[in-house]
Amino acid sequence: MSLLLGGIALPAACAQEDALQVQRQANPPAVTPTAGAVAAELAAATGPGATPFDEKRDAERMPRNPTGGEAAPLQREGPPYPSVRFIVLSDFHHLSSRLWEPGRAFARWLSTNDGKVLSRSDELLSAAERTVAAEHDSDPLDFVVITGDLTANGSVQGHEDIAAMTAQIGALGVSVFVIPGNHDVNNPWAAQLTGDRASELPSVSRERFMDVHAEAGYGNAVSISPDDLSYRVDVDEKLTLFLLDTAMWKDNHEIGVPRSTGEIGRDQRRWLQDELAQVRRTGRAPLVFMHHNLLNHGPHRGYGSRRYVVDEGPRVQRLFQEYGVPVVFSGHIHARNNTGSVDADGAWLYELAGGAISLYPHEYRVVTIDGERQELTMEPRRLRSFSDPAFREWSMATYISDFTTGYVERLRRELVASSPMEEIGEVLCAGVAGADTDGTCDGDTEADLEAMAVYLALRRLQHRDGVDRQELAEAAVEASDTVQRGRELWRGAGAAYYSRLRRGFGSDPSPVDGAITIDLDHGCWWRAE
């Protein structure tokens, strides 16, 4: 379903989002009172700058293969990697402040954006720039890669803002390389959001994308794929980066929406294979960056579907293994999630997916390759200058608000479909005919549904933070009456559905999603110090 504003089709919100939308018409950063209270309670319980989702680190550093077993994979064939240090950022979803003002159109847009902090998007760019500068001052960086979804709607203005940020980073002496995501090119949703109206704006084409981002990779490319936006950059005589365009943007305007699916098509694979072969002949080591995922990252939200995994993924995986690519960096799923693959012959590959800069907890990744040891270490970190307690509290509340206001009605339907009537009890009395077993409806059942949604939102935040297998910290549960009530209701009225949710969170595939070290020769990993 969509809403027509000024001739532009925008995704429509559920009826439960109306109150929050009304608040956001005049005050875009608004959050629901429940979400604001929960975020404040959790912030107070966990201390300044902390979250209830901090990862527990294992004491031992036992090497494992990419899928968690102890069987040794094949030794990688290919040249050694040089020592290098770089940052990977992903999913800015930048919406320029030049493109909106408070009003109904922007409030509608916020309601469909999954907790992204779009109303402070310009600040986020500045924070990313300052964070990169601080990292470079602390320990020099060789380059920065942004793995797609640079913009929220593909507008020229949004890309110009991103280019201004990358230019500032470049002025530090740090090269920046960007690739598009599914929001960035030929996006029919590019619009100016003014009052009640969304006025259509031009979206960047392939040619305009390369022009705007000429100083962020395309101007220094050794080779550019003829029919898409993939390119190759030789960092030095020992290291080559492959920046792959996995977005399906060519017919977006014809179908009226930006496709979320990804692919690496036949012609693109031919170009890629030719370039990999040349890199092998010249003795350079390859690293690969893409927006969509190459591997299945687990049971969450259909991560194994084509919406997330590129079409022809297994074929591309075999190509990478053939040419000695050990690690792929990606984004798109808005969650910190590492995974790996070993085939029957012992050929192996890792994929390290990163969280979205635009969403709590606003993570980026610092990657260091030790050329002497041939070890790659990836450490997730949070934006330094955008992480003051007041902002972090509001950012968490924004995610909780957007998740819960859009989920309560779905939760009502899913509980009815998945739980025996005798387990549902009074939770679903409001609005569900026949759900109550004794003809009574005591208590505030809508508040109960909201509490259940809030609890699930916090579990989803754990997933974004890479700590799926942990239960929510007891201190966080005890800090909030709403969270306590939500957990009680899940354990009772939603027991059948909750059991499936827990199995889903607990089956996150190996390896660990936090700081990780990978042996680039032998394919083993262990938890980084």
C-alpha positions in Angstrom: 0.0 0.0 0.0 1.3 3.5 -0.7 0.3 7.1 -0.1 0.2 9.6 -3.0 1.7 12.9 -2.1 2.1 15.4 -4.9 2.2 12.5 -7.4 4.9 10.5 -5.7 4.0 7.2 -4.2 5.3 6.9 -0.7 5.0 3.8 1.6 2.0 4.1 3.9 2.1 3.5 7.6 -0.1 1.4 9.7 -3.0 3.0 11.6 -1.1 2.5 14.9 1.6 4.9 13.7 -0.8 7.9 13.3 -0.2 9.4 16.8 3.6 9.3 16.3 3.2 10.8 12.8 1.1 13.7 14.2 3.9 14.4 16.7 6.5 14.3 14.0 4.7 16.7 11.7 5.8 19.6 14.0 8.7 17.8 15.7 10.5 15.3 13.5 12.7 13.9 16.3 9.7 13.0 18.4 9.4 9.5 19.9 6.5 7.8 21.7 6.3 8.3 25.5 6.8 4.6 26.1 9.9 4.3 23.9 11.4 7.5 25.5 10.8 6.2 29.0 12.3 2.8 28.2 15.4 4.3 26.6 15.9 6.6 29.5 15.5 3.8 32.0 18.0 1.6 30.2 20.5 4.5 29.8 20.3 5.1 33.6 20.7 1.4 34.4 23.7 0.8 32.1 25.7 4.0 32.7 26.9 6.8 30.4 27.8 5.6 26.9 27.0 2.0 27.7 24.2 -0.2 26.3 22.5 -3.3 27.7 23.8 -5.3 24.7 27.6 -5.3 25.3 29.1 -8.5 24.1 30.5 -11.1 26.6 34.1 -12.0 25.5 35.3 -15.6 25.8 38.6 -16.0 27.6 40.1 -18.5 25.2 41.2 -17.8 21.7 40.6 -21.2 20.1 41.0 -21.2 16.3 38.0 -22.6 14.4 37.2 -23.0 10.8 34.7 -20.5 9.1 31.6 -22.6 10.1 32.8 -23.2 13.7 34.3 -26.7 13.3 37.8 -27.8 14.0 38.5 -29.4 10.6 41.3 -27.5 8.8 40.3 -25.8 5.5 42.5 -25.6 2.5 45.4 -23.2 2.6 44.6 -20.2 0.5 46.3 -19.9 -2.8 47.5 -16.4 -3.7 50.0 -13.7 -2.9 50.4 -12.5 0.7 48.6 -9.4 2.0 50.5 -6.2 2.9 50.1 -4.5 6.3 47.2 -2.1 6.0 44.6 -0.3 8.2 41.2 0.9 7.0 37.6 1.7 8.0 34.4 0.2 6.5 31.2 2.3 6.8 27.8 1.3 5.5 24.2 2.4 5.0 24.2 6.1 5.7 20.8 6.5 4.1 21.5 10.2 4.1 18.6 12.5 3.6 19.9 16.1 3.1 18.4 18.8 5.3 17.9 20.7 2.0 15.2 18.1 1.1 12.7 18.3 3.9 11.0 20.5 6.5 8.6 19.5 9.3 5.3 18.4 8.0 3.1 15.5 7.0 5.2 14.4 4.1 8.4 14.1 6.1 6.5 12.5 9.0 5.2 9.8 6.7 8.7 9.2 5.4 10.0 8.8 8.9 7.4 6.3 9.7 8.7 3.9 7.1 12.4 4.1 7.8 12.9 1.6 10.5 14.4 3.9 13.2 16.9 5.7 11.0 17.9 9.0 12.5 17.0 10.9 9.3 16.1 14.1 11.1 19.7 14.5 12.2 21.2 13.1 9.0 23.5 16.1 8.4 24.9 15.8 11.9 25.6 12.1 11.2 27.8 13.0 8.2 29.8 15.4 10.4 30.2 12.8 13.1 31.4 10.2 10.6 34.0 12.7 9.3 35.2 13.6 12.8 35.4 9.9 13.8 37.5 9.0 10.8 39.8 12.0 11.5 40.2 10.9 15.1 41.0 7.3 14.0 43.5 8.6 11.5 45.2 10.8 14.2 45.4 7.9 16.6 46.8 5.4 14.0 47.1 6.3 10.4 44.5 4.9 8.0 45.2 3.8 4.4 41.7 4.2 3.1 38.0 4.2 3.9 35.3 2.2 2.1 31.5 3.0 2.2 29.5 -0.1 1.1 26.4 1.4 -0.3 23.1 3.0 0.5 24.8 6.3 0.7 21.5 8.1 0.4 17.9 7.6 1.6 16.3 8.3 -1.8 19.0 8.7 -4.4 18.7 12.4 -4.8 21.4 14.5 -6.3 21.5 16.7 -3.2 22.0 13.6 -1.0 24.9 12.4 -3.1 26.5 15.9 -3.2 26.4 15.9 0.6 28.1 12.5 0.8 30.7 13.7 -1.7 31.4 16.8 0.4 32.0 14.5 3.4 34.4 12.2 1.5 36.3 15.2 0.1 36.9 16.3 3.7 38.2 12.9 4.6 40.3 12.9 1.4 41.9 16.2 2.6 43.3 14.3 5.5 45.3 12.2 3.1 42.9 9.2 3.4 41.5 7.8 0.2 37.7 7.0 0.2 36.0 4.5 -2.1 32.2 4.3 -2.4 29.8 1.9 -4.1 26.0 2.2 -4.6 23.4 0.4 -2.7 19.8 -0.3 -3.7 18.7 3.2 -2.7 21.3 5.2 -4.6 20.8 5.1 -8.4 17.6 5.7 -10.5 15.5 5.9 -7.4 12.0 7.0 -8.2 11.4 8.1 -4.6 13.8 11.0 -4.9 11.7 13.9 -3.6 11.5 17.3 -1.8 9.3 16.8 1.3 7.5 20.1 2.0 4.4 20.3 4.2 1.9 17.7 2.9 3.6 17.4 -0.5 6.4 15.3 -1.9 7.7 16.9 -5.1 9.6 14.7 -7.5 13.3 15.3 -7.9 16.0 13.9 -10.2 17.8 10.8 -9.0 21.3 10.1 -10.1 22.0 8.0 -13.1 25.0 5.7 -13.5 27.0 8.5 -15.2 26.0 11.1 -12.6 27.0 8.7 -9.8 30.4 8.3 -11.2 30.8 12.0 -11.8 29.6 13.1 -8.3 31.9 10.4 -6.7 34.9 10.8 -9.0 37.1 11.7 -6.1 35.8 8.7 -4.1 37.0 5.9 -6.2 35.8 6.2 -9.8 38.4 8.8 -10.8 41.2 6.4 -9.6 39.7 3.2 -11.0 42.0 0.9 -12.9 38.9 -0.7 -14.5 35.2 0.0 -14.4 32.6 -2.7 -15.3 31.1 -1.6 -18.7 27.4 -1.9 -17.7 27.2 -1.2 -14.0 29.1 0.7 -11.2 31.6 -2.0 -10.2 35.3 -1.0 -10.3 38.8 -2.0 -9.4 41.3 0.1 -7.5 45.0 -0.9 -7.0 45.9 0.6 -3.6 49.6 -0.2 -4.2 51.7 -2.9 -5.9 50.5 -5.5 -3.4 46.8 -4.9 -2.8 43.7 -4.5 -5.0 40.2 -3.6 -4.0 37.2 -4.8 -5.9 34.2 -2.5 -5.2 31.1 -4.3 -6.6 27.8 -2.8 -7.6 25.2 -5.4 -6.6 22.1 -3.1 -6.9 19.4 -3.8 -9.5 18.7 -0.2 -10.5 18.2 -0.2 -14.2 14.4 -0.5 -14.4 13.5 1.2 -11.1 11.6 4.1 -12.8 9.7 1.6 -14.9 8.5 -0.4 -11.9 8.1 2.7 -9.7 10.1 1.5 -6.7 13.8 1.0 -5.9 14.5 -2.7 -6.0 15.8 -4.1 -2.8 17.2 -7.3 -4.4 20.8 -7.7 -5.5 22.7 -9.5 -8.2 26.1 -10.0 -9.8 25.1 -10.7 -13.4 26.7 -12.7 -16.2 28.5 -9.8 -17.9 29.6 -8.4 -14.5 31.0 -11.8 -13.6 33.0 -12.0 -16.8 34.5 -8.6 -16.1 35.2 -9.6 -12.5 36.9 -12.9 -13.5 39.1 -11.1 -16.1 40.1 -8.6 -13.5 40.8 -11.2 -10.8 42.9 -13.2 -13.2 44.9 -10.1 -14.1 45.4 -9.3 -10.4 46.6 -12.8 -9.8 49.1 -12.5 -12.6 50.5 -9.3 -11.2 50.9 -10.7 -7.7 48.4 -8.5 -5.9 46.2 -9.7 -3.1 42.4 -9.0 -3.5 39.8 -7.7 -1.1 36.1 -7.4 -2.1 33.5 -4.9 -1.0 29.8 -5.0 -1.9 26.4 -3.8 -0.6 24.2 -6.9 -0.7 25.3 -10.1 1.0 27.1 -13.0 -0.7 26.4 -15.6 2.0 23.3 -16.4 4.1 23.6 -14.6 7.4 21.2 -16.7 9.4 17.4 -17.1 10.0 16.6 -13.5 10.7 14.2 -11.5 8.4 14.8 -13.9 5.5 18.6 -13.3 5.3 18.8 -16.3 3.0 16.4 -14.9 0.4 17.3 -13.0 -2.7 16.3 -9.8 -1.0 19.6 -10.0 0.8 21.8 -12.6 -0.9 22.9 -11.7 -4.5 21.5 -13.7 -7.3 24.0 -16.3 -8.5 25.7 -16.1 -5.1 27.1 -19.6 -5.1 28.7 -19.1 -8.5 30.3 -15.8 -7.3 31.5 -17.5 -4.2 33.3 -20.3 -6.2 34.9 -17.6 -8.3 36.3 -15.8 -5.2 37.5 -19.1 -3.8 39.2 -19.9 -7.1 41.1 -16.7 -7.1 42.1 -16.6 -3.4 39.7 -14.0 -2.0 39.5 -14.7 1.7 37.1 -12.0 2.9 34.1 -10.1 1.6 32.8 -6.9 3.3 29.1 -6.0 2.9 26.2 -4.1 4.5 22.5 -4.0 3.6 21.2 -6.0 6.6 21.8 -3.2 9.0 23.3 -5.6 11.6 26.8 -6.6 12.6 26.9 -10.2 11.4 29.9 -12.3 10.5 29.6 -15.6 8.7 31.7 -18.1 6.7 31.6 -21.0 4.3 33.7 -24.1 3.7 32.8 -26.4 0.8 33.3 -30.2 0.6 36.9 -29.7 -0.7 37.9 -27.3 2.1 37.7 -24.1 0.1 36.7 -21.3 2.4 35.4 -17.7 2.4 34.3 -15.2 5.1 31.8 -12.4 4.8 31.8 -9.6 7.4 28.5 -7.6 7.3 28.3 -4.3 9.1 25.6 -2.4 10.8 24.1 0.8 9.5 25.6 4.1 10.4 22.1 5.6 10.2 20.7 3.3 13.0 21.4 2.8 16.6 24.1 1.8 17.7 25.8 3.6 14.8 28.7 1.3 14.2 31.6 1.3 11.9 34.4 -1.2 11.4 38.2 -0.8 11.8 40.1 -3.5 9.9 43.8 -4.1 10.3 45.9 -6.6 8.3 49.2 -7.7 9.8 51.4 -8.5 6.8 53.9 -10.4 8.9 51.4 -12.7 10.5 49.0 -12.7 7.6 46.1 -12.0 10.0 43.1 -9.7 9.5 41.4 -8.3 12.5 38.1 -6.5 12.4 36.8 -4.5 15.3 33.3 -2.9 15.4 33.2 0.5 17.0 30.6 3.2 17.6 30.8 6.8 16.2 32.8 8.7 18.8 31.4 12.2 18.3 27.8 11.2 17.9 27.5 9.0 21.0 26.9 11.4 23.9 24.4 9.9 26.3 21.5 12.2 25.4 21.8 11.4 21.7 22.2 7.7 22.3 19.1 7.6 24.5 17.1 9.4 21.8 18.5 7.2 19.0 17.5 4.1 20.9 14.1 5.5 21.5 13.7 6.3 17.8 14.3 2.7 16.9 12.0 1.4 19.6 9.3 3.9 18.6 9.4 3.0 14.9 9.5 -0.7 15.6 6.7 -0.8 18.1 4.3 1.5 16.4 4.6 -0.5 13.2 4.6 -3.9 14.9 1.7 -4.0 17.3 -1.0 -4.8 14.8 1.2 -7.4 13.1 2.0 -8.9 16.6 -1.8 -9.2 17.2 -2.3 -11.1 14.0 0.8 -13.3 14.5 -0.1 -14.3 18.0 -3.6 -15.3 16.9 -2.1 -17.5 14.2 0.7 -19.1 16.2 -0.6 -19.6 19.7 -3.3 -21.8 21.1 -6.3 -19.8 22.3 -6.0 -21.0 25.8 -2.5 -19.4 25.9 -3.4 -16.1 24.5 -5.7 -15.2 27.4 -6.6 -11.5 27.8 -3.7 -10.1 25.9 -5.5 -10.0 22.6 -9.0 -9.1 23.8 -8.8 -5.6 22.3 -9.7 -5.8 18.6 -9.7 -9.6 18.2 -13.1 -11.1 18.3 -13.3 -14.3 20.3 -9.7 -14.2 21.6 -10.8 -14.0 25.3 -11.6 -17.3 26.7 -13.9 -16.2 29.6 -15.7 -13.3 28.0 -13.8 -10.7 30.1 -11.1 -8.2 29.2 -9.4 -6.9 32.3 -6.4 -4.5 32.1 -4.9 -2.4 29.3 -4.4 -5.0 26.6 -3.1 -2.5 24.0 -0.4 -1.5 26.5 0.4 -5.2 26.9 0.8 -5.6 23.2 3.0 -2.5 23.2 5.1 -4.0 26.0 5.6 -7.2 24.0 6.6 -5.2 21.0 9.1 -3.2 23.0 10.7 -6.3 24.4 11.0 -7.7 20.9 12.5 -4.4 19.7 15.3 -4.7 22.3 16.0 -8.3 21.1 16.3 -6.9 17.6 18.7 -4.3 18.8 20.8 -7.1 20.3 20.8 -8.6 16.8 22.0 -5.3 15.3 24.7 -5.2 18.0 25.9 -8.7 17.2 24.9 -10.5 20.4 21.9 -12.6 19.2 22.6 -15.6 21.5 22.4 -13.7 24.8 19.3 -13.1 26.7 18.6 -9.5 27.4 20.7 -8.4 30.4 18.8 -8.7 33.7 19.8 -5.2 34.7 18.1 -3.9 31.6 14.9 -5.9 32.2 14.7 -4.8 35.9 15.2 -1.2 34.9 11.9 -0.9 33.1 8.4 -2.0 34.1 7.5 -2.1 30.4 10.3 -4.5 29.6 9.5 -6.7 32.5 5.9 -6.9 31.5 6.9 -7.6 27.9 9.0 -10.5 28.9 6.3 -12.0 31.2 3.8 -11.8 28.4 6.1 -13.4 25.9 6.8 -16.3 28.3 3.1 -16.7 28.9 0.6 -15.6 26.3 3.1 -15.6 23.5 4.9 -18.7 24.5 4.7 -20.7 21.2 5.8 -17.7 19.1 8.4 -16.7 21.7 10.0 -20.2 21.5 10.4 -19.8 17.8 11.9 -16.4 18.2 14.5 -17.6 20.8 15.5 -20.5 18.5 15.9 -18.0 15.7 18.2 -15.7 17.7 20.1 -18.7 19.1 20.9 -20.2 15.7 23.0 -17.4 14.4 25.7 -19.1 12.3 29.4 -19.1 13.2 31.7 -17.2 13.5 31.4 -14.7 16.4 29.8 -11.4 15.3 32.1 -9.2 17.4 35.8 -8.4 17.1 37.4 -11.2 15.1 40.8 -12.2 13.7 41.1 -14.3 10.6 44.2 -16.3 9.5 44.4 -15.2 5.8 46.5 -18.3 4.9 44.8 -21.1 6.7 41.2 -19.9 7.0 40.8 -20.2 10.8 39.3 -17.5 13.0 39.2 -16.6 16.7 37.8 -14.0 18.9 40.0 -10.9 18.8 41.4 -9.4 22.0 
